[in-house]
């Protein structure tokens, strides 16, 4: 009696390893893309929270602000801290610029007008983005900065 030994051929092994390599490369790339996505989403959330702070200042007639403090950003209403949110790992605060001065706070007066308008600069991986609060109309936007 002859026994037939079943085994993989060299070509089958090479193809299987190649497919595993491609799947691994795709999963690693998408894994690292998630942290970038989270950082960009948090910057967009900060934009919406600045709009909420402006609306709150108008409705309640109290000063409001967003400030960066030790790896987190904080929301203040009537000089009282409402919330403190840690910055995402890939979202790095660089600096803020307000009317020629450097700082870490964007604020609205009790009338809803920007009392401390300016720009906060953040880095996400190799991209620099600016969170801008316009001094005249209080419009909030995010812009990509050319380096």
C-alpha positions, 0 to 999 in steps of 0.5 A: 500500500502506498500512502499519499502525503498531503503537503503544501507546495512551495508556490502555495506557501509563497502565495499564502505568505504574500497574502498575509503580508498584504493584509498585515500592511493594510491593517497597520496602515488603517490602525495608525490612521485611526489616531490621526482621525481622532485628533482631527475629530477632536479639533472639529469638536473644539470648533463646535464647542467654541460656537457653543461658548459664543451662543452661551455667552449671548443667551446667558450674558456671561463671559465664556472661554476655551483654554489649553491647560497641561495636555487638556482643553477646558471650557469656562462659563462665567469664569467657572470651569465647566469641563476639562477634556484631555487632548488626543495623543496625536493632537499637539498644541503648539501656541496661540497668537492673539492680537500680536500676543501669545497665549492659550485662551480664546474668549467671548465677552458677555455680549457674545463678542470675541474678547480674546480673538486669535488663532491656536496652532495645533500639529497633527502628525506632520500637518499644522492646523489653525483654530481661528476665532475671527475678532470682528464677527466671532466666526470660528474655523479650522485652516491648514497652515503652510509651513 
